[in-house]
Amino acid sequence: MALKITGPFLALLAKFFSGASVRWIDCHPDTCQRIYFANHTSHLDALVIWASLPPEVRALTRPVAAKDYWTAGRIREYLARHVFNAILIDRTEIKVHQSPVDVMLREIGDKYSLIVFPEGGRSPTGEVREFKSGLYYLAKKRPDLEAVPVYIDNMNRILPRGEVLPVPLLTRVIFGPPIWLEKGEPKADFLRRAREAVLRLKDL
C-alpha cells in the first residue's frame, strides 16, 4: 500500500515543483512499449517525464538513470528502485559483453517502456548536444518499439548543477510524433534525425 501511495504522491510533487504543462503533438499516451527519448539538463528530467505520463502508462514506463547519483542516499535509492522502478546504469562498469543497451532491453522485456537521454549526460548550457549511439542500438535491436521524442524546457533552472533543492518554476514537457529506424539507415543519419525531432518540439 505504501508504494501505491508514494508513486502518485511523488508524481504530484514533481508536477508541483516543475509546474509542468504537458502537450502531446501527433502522439497520444499509450500503454504500448515505447522508447521516450529526451534532452537532458537536470537530475529531475526522468522524474518529470515519468510524472507527466498518465498513471496506467507510468506504471509500465521505466526511466534509465545513473546508479551513482540515485544510490547516493537511502531516500534516493528507495525512490529509484521501488517507486519509479528505474533501470540504474553503473557508468563505471560498462563492459562490451554487457552494454547498457543490453541491460535496458533485458530489463524491459516485452512489457515496459523506457525513458532515455541520448546526450549521455546533462547539458551544462541547456543546449541539446549531439546524440550518442545508444538510442540507435536500442532502435536497431527492438525495431518494433516506437521512439517518441520529448522536449523538456526550463529544467536546468529548476534544479541547476550542484544544487540539492529544486526551485519551483514553470516548465514544459512536449511529446512528439514517434520515429523508427528506417531499413538500412546509417547510424549518424538516424541520430541526427532523432535529435532534430527533439529540437522541433522546442518552438511549439
BAVEX-704570 format. One record per residue (C-alpha): residue in three letters; x, y, z. Coordinates in steps of 0.05 Angstrom, whole numbers, padded with zeros to 5 digits, always signed. Example, Ala and Ser with C-alpha at 12.3 -4.5 7.8 and 13.67 -1.06 7.14 Angstrom:
REM residues 2
Ala+00246-00090+00156Ser+00273-00021+00143
***
This chain:
REM residues 204
Met+00000+00000+00000Ala+00057+00048+00016Leu+00085+00042-00054Lys+00017+00055-00085Ile+00011+00118-00045Thr+00083+00141-00055Gly+00082+00136-00131Pro+00023+00183-00143Phe+00047+00229-00088Leu+00116+00234-00119Ala+00084+00248-00187Leu+00042+00304-00157Leu+00104+00333-00122Ala+00144+00333-00186Lys+00087+00368-00222Phe+00083+00420-00166Phe+00157+00437-00168Ser+00161+00438-00243Gly+00093+00469-00256Ala+00096+00425-00317Ser+00048+00437-00375Val+00044+00373-00416Arg+00029+00370-00491Trp+00023+00312-00538Ile+00033+00330-00612Asp+00013+00278-00664Cys+00021+00226-00610His-00023+00201-00553Pro-00009+00167-00486Asp-00010+00092-00496Thr+00010+00030-00457Cys+00046+00001-00517Gln+00121-00007-00510Arg+00159+00055-00528Ile+00226+00089-00522Tyr+00216+00161-00496Phe+00280+00199-00513Ala+00292+00270-00488Asn+00341+00327-00478His+00377+00326-00411Thr+00394+00384-00366Ser+00374+00362-00295His+00374+00302-00250Leu+00298+00313-00245Asp+00286+00304-00320Ala+00269+00230-00316Leu+00223+00241-00257Val+00186+00298-00291Ile+00175+00258-00355Trp+00152+00198-00315Ala+00104+00242-00274Ser+00076+00272-00339Leu+00050+00205-00362Pro-00020+00181-00344Pro-00019+00131-00285Glu-00032+00070-00328Val+00026+00088-00375Arg+00071+00110-00317Ala+00064+00041-00286Leu+00093+00010-00348Thr+00150+00060-00360Arg+00220+00055-00331Pro+00269+00113-00331Val+00342+00098-00344Ala+00384+00133-00291Ala+00456+00139-00266Lys+00467+00089-00210Asp+00520+00132-00175Tyr+00470+00190-00166Trp+00407+00151-00149Thr+00440+00105-00098Ala+00474+00163-00062Gly+00428+00163-00002Arg+00374+00116+00024Ile+00315+00160+00002Arg+00341+00169-00069Glu+00354+00094-00076Tyr+00286+00076-00048Leu+00251+00123-00097Ala+00292+00098-00156Arg+00284+00024-00141His+00215+00020-00110Val+00174+00079-00134Phe+00192+00096-00206Asn+00226+00029-00219Ala+00287+00059-00252Ile+00338+00019-00291Leu+00403+00040-00257Ile+00465+00041-00301Asp+00534+00037-00269Arg+00574+00084-00313Thr+00640+00059-00283Glu+00629-00014-00303Ile+00607-00011-00375Lys+00630-00075-00409Val+00630-00098-00481His+00594-00163-00465Gln+00541-00128-00423Ser+00529-00059-00452Pro+00478-00011-00422Val+00434-00024-00483Asp+00434-00099-00467Val+00417-00085-00395Met+00359-00039-00415Leu+00329-00089-00464Arg+00335-00146-00414Glu+00301-00105-00360Ile+00241-00082-00403Gly+00228-00150-00435Asp+00162-00148-00473Lys+00127-00106-00421Tyr+00159-00039-00403Ser+00175+00026-00439Leu+00239+00065-00429Ile+00257+00138-00415Val+00327+00152-00441Phe+00372+00212-00452Pro+00414+00203-00515Glu+00461+00260-00500Gly+00493+00214-00449Gly+00496+00266-00394Arg+00466+00332-00372Ser+00478+00392-00417Pro+00510+00449-00376Thr+00483+00502-00422Gly+00413+00476-00436Glu+00431+00466-00510Val+00414+00398-00539Arg+00481+00364-00553Glu+00497+00311-00605Phe+00465+00243-00590Lys+00507+00184-00572Ser+00498+00116-00604Gly+00456+00081-00551Leu+00389+00104-00580Tyr+00409+00077-00648Tyr+00425+00008-00620Leu+00361+00007-00580Ala+00322+00022-00643Lys+00362-00029-00683Lys+00353-00086-00633Arg+00280-00071-00620Pro+00252-00043-00686Asp+00182-00058-00661Leu+00185-00002-00609Glu+00161+00068-00623Ala+00215+00120-00608Val+00178+00182-00581Pro+00217+00248-00578Val+00207+00291-00516Tyr+00229+00362-00503Ile+00235+00388-00432Asp+00240+00463-00424Asn+00269+00501-00365Met+00290+00442-00321Asn+00362+00467-00318Arg+00335+00527-00278Ile+00292+00486-00232Leu+00350+00443-00208Pro+00415+00472-00233Arg+00480+00433-00230Gly+00507+00429-00159Glu+00441+00446-00126Val+00404+00399-00079Leu+00335+00430-00072Pro+00291+00447-00133Val+00265+00517-00145Pro+00190+00519-00164Leu+00187+00546-00235Leu+00145+00533-00297Thr+00168+00482-00347Arg+00140+00448-00409Val+00141+00374-00428Ile+00125+00363-00501Phe+00116+00293-00532Gly+00123+00290-00607Pro+00106+00241-00663Pro+00143+00174-00659Ile+00200+00156-00705Trp+00230+00089-00725Leu+00298+00067-00752Glu+00289+00060-00827Lys+00316-00001-00863Gly+00389+00009-00880Glu+00391+00078-00847Pro+00462+00096-00824Lys+00474+00107-00750Ala+00495+00180-00759Asp+00433+00196-00801Phe+00385+00165-00751Leu+00417+00201-00691Arg+00415+00267-00729Arg+00341+00255-00746Ala+00325+00237-00674Arg+00359+00299-00647Glu+00322+00342-00698Ala+00256+00311-00676Val+00270+00335-00605Leu+00293+00404-00627Arg+00230+00414-00669Leu+00188+00409-00606Lys+00226+00467-00573Asp+00190+00521-00612Leu+00120+00491-00609
***
